[in-house]
């Protein structure tokens, strides 16, 4: 199954800390919680449209393609579809979207057995996510 999230790909930011009212109270929070919830809503809408209403249980293969907006200036001669080797880091992009689909499309991210990611230049920024259950190998007798 395939899902497309329109808009600029979002990297997973570092956790933030804030101090509380009392002495020594520190709270750690995820600053991208709002963006993750928006992505989940979009995926749920696409799930309904595709008639897919269950979570994959694994093992699971995931492919992600991050379509990054070409810079208006700077890197010249980078055609659409060519590899993008600029910030944000591809692992931070993948982590954000793996957090989004965890417990929504998949039971748990520990079920992911294969992960393939690609970051390319595009005129239309978006994220494409494909998921597929991998057949389990039969037990040897």
N, C-alpha and C positions, 0 to 999 in steps of 0.2 A: 504494500500500500504506500501511497505517496501523499505528502502534505507539503503545501507551499505557504510560507509566511512572508507576506509582502513587507517591504521596508528594509532599512539598513540593518544588517546583522548586528546583534548585540553580544558583546563579550561578557563573560562572568567577571564582575569586579571583585576586588579583595573585600573580605568582611570588614565592617567598620565597628568601632568601639565608641561608646559614650559613657561618661561617668554619671552615676545616679546622685540622688540627693544626699545619701549617707556616705560616711567614710568608707572608702575601699570598694564601693559598689561599681562594678563595671558591667555593661550590657553590650553583647556582641549581636550585630544584626546584619541582614543581607540587604544592601541598598538597592538591589534589582528586583525586589519582591513585586512591585507594581507591574513592571515590564513582563515578568514571568506570568503573572495572572492574566495579562492581556493576551499573551501568546497562547496560554491554555484555553482561553475562551475561543480564540480563532481555530485552534485544533479541534475543539469539541464541535464547533460548527461544521467543520469539514468532515469530522467523523459521522455526524448525522447525515450530511449530504451523501456520503459514500455508503451509508448503511452499515458502517463498522462500529459496533457498540460493545466491544470486548477488549480486554487487555491481553497482550501477548505474554505467554508464560515462559518462553525460552526453550532452548538457546535461541538468541536473536542476533541477526545481522542488521547493522544500521549503516546507511550511506548518507552523508550530508554534503551538500554543495552550497558554499557561501558565495553569493554574487555580490561583490564589493563595487561600490560606485567608483568610477574612474575620477581621478583628481582633475580639476579644471586646469591646473598648472602643475608643474613639477615633472612627473614621470611622463615623458613624451614617447610616442611610438608604441604604447601598450594597447594592442587591439583587444576588442571585446573577446572574452573567452580565454585570454592568456593568463598564466599563473600570476597571482597577486602575492608579492613577498613584502608587504608592508604591515604596519600595525592595523588592527589588533592581532595578537597571536592566535593561531588556529586552534590551539588547545583550549584557550579561554572561550572562544566562540563555541566549540563543541561542548564544553562543560555547561554553559548557559542552557543550550537546547536539550542536553541530556537531563538536566534538572527539570526542565519544562515537561518533558514527556514521561519522566519517572512517576509511577503511580497513576498515570493517565492512559498512556498507550502501552506501557509495559508494567508488569507487576512490580519489578524491582530492577534497578540498573545493574545489579550483579548478574542478571541473566544475559547481558550483552556479551557475546562470544566473538563478534567481529565488528570492527568500527573502521570505516573508511571516510576520510574527509578531504575536501578540495576547496581551495579559495581562489576565485577567479575574478577578473575585471568584468563589469557589466554596465550597460546603460540603465538597467532596471534592477536596483538592489533588492534581493530577497534571499530566503533560505529554503532549499529543497531538502526534504527529509524522506527517505525511503526506509521502511521496516519490513523485515521478512523473518519468519520463523525458520530455523535451520532444522532439517530432519535429524533426529537423534540416531546415532549409530546403533545397529542391533547388537545385543550382548553376544559375546562369543560363548559357544557351548563347549 
